[in-house]
Amino acid sequence: MSLLRQPLLLLARSGVVKNVVSTMPVSAGIVHSYVPGETTQAAVEATAALEADGLKVTLDFLGEDTLDAAQAQATVDAYVELLGALAAQGLSHGAEVSVKLSAVGQALPDGGHAIALEHARTICRAARNAGTTVTLDMEDHTTTDSTLSILRELRKDFPETGAVLQAYLHRTEADCRQLAYEGSRVRLCKGAYAEPETVAFTDRLDVDKSYVRCLKVLLAGQGYPMVATHDPRMVEIASSLASRYGRAPGTYEFQMLYGIRPDEQRRLAAAGETVRVYVPFGQEWYGYLMRRLAERPQNLSFFVKSLISKK
């Protein structure tokens, strides 16, 4: 892993640095390259533009690790509002939502798991009414069991609910085997949190090998794999495996983040692949930005220039 990755992930939780970055006009440009805006309207406009390019969308109202019940409820309300707006604009057929359970109460000290489940039910119901679906984002390893438990409960009433698995965790290949059943939507990503060696692969090559093993399980299974990667090698491997296992276009999809490799997103879509773009929006963009910088440290040069220009 890059030597810059751990420091950047630690900065993701720094309120002091966030306050500095938030007031920097140049860094605001960096933010906008990854986050189209802070409002529902901005999210809807970004969705419309992407769908016009033949791309599908999953939308994330930014926020996580809330310890405030009112904030958790506000996040639910934001998703319900967003889903209503997508339906009103005729966009929900190509756009779903991604939900972090810690943003809707999972970490609350008194009954957080149950609260998150009920809040997730509300969002799933609103998504179904809008004609679309929900995918539960995965967070750090301490939440994995709780998140998968909530997924199982939701799928009793909302079997279309998507899961996310992170290839850098040692457990993930086994989790893939359990979730590779018919109708099961599973997004496979590499992982973006700082995790200890006891639970996660920390060498990039080991993460890549795990990703490929997990891809094989999902693409050979009966579910609907969602291949979340910007790595050209992984895109090529996934395409080759899809062909090997007799996967027709539309029985799996590629997913990439908003603002990262947009030309490749359009190229894949033009070639007949289903491509979904992960679009975050909202005011709580700082932690998300730091994780993107940790994944692509070359962007740090723009960040440093912004700091210098501020002085």
C-alpha positions, 0 to 999 in steps of 0.5 A: 500500500502507498506510504501516504494511504494511512496518513490520509485515512487518519486525516479523514477524521481530523476536524481541524484539517477539515475546517481548513480545507473547507475554506479553501477555494482551490480545494473546493475544485478538488471536492467538486471533481468527486462530489457534484454538490450538496443538495438533492437538486445537484444530485438529480442534475448529476444523475440526469447528465450521467443517464444521458451518457448511457450510464446508470447511477447509485447515489450516496447521501454523505455522512457516517458514524452518527451518534445523534438520533436526530441526524440519523432521522435527517439522513433517512428523510434526505433519502426519501426526498431524493427518491421522490425527486428521482421518480418525479423526474423519471430517473429512478429506472436507472438510479438507485441509492447506496446507504451507510448504516452508520449514517442511519443509526447503527452506531447509536449507543442504545439499540443502534442495530435495531434503529438502523434496520428500521431506518433502512426499511423506510428507505427500502420502502421509499425506493420500491415505491419509486421503482428502484433499489437500495444497496447497503454500503460496507464500512470498517470491519467492526460493522460487517457482521451487523451490516450483513445481519441487517441485509438478511432481515431486509431481504425477507421483504426487499430481496432486491436489496444490494450488498457490498463486500470488500476484497481486502478483508480475509473473510470476504471470499467466504462471504461471497460464497454465501451471497452468490445466490440467485437474485442476490446483488453484490458489489465487490470493491477492494476496500477503503478503510484503514484495517489491521493486518489481523483482519485484512490484506495490507499488501496491494498484490494480496488485495488484488489476488483476493479480488480476483478470487472473489470475482470468480466466486461471484461470476460463477454463482447465480447472483448479480455481481457488481464489479466496483473497480477503476483498475484496468487490469481488474476490468479486463480480468472481470470481462474475461471471467464473465465470458468464461462463465457464460455471462451475457451483458446485463447479468453483471455490471461495472461500477466506478466512482463519480469523477474517476475515469469518466472516459472509461465509464463511457467506453464500457457503456458504449461497448454494451456493458452496464456501467453504474456511477457512484455519486455522493452528495451532501455537506459531509464530504470531507471523509469521503474526499480523504479516502479518495485521496488515499486511493489516488495519492497522485491527487495530493499534489493539487491538495498541497498546492491549495494549502500553499496558495492559502498561506 
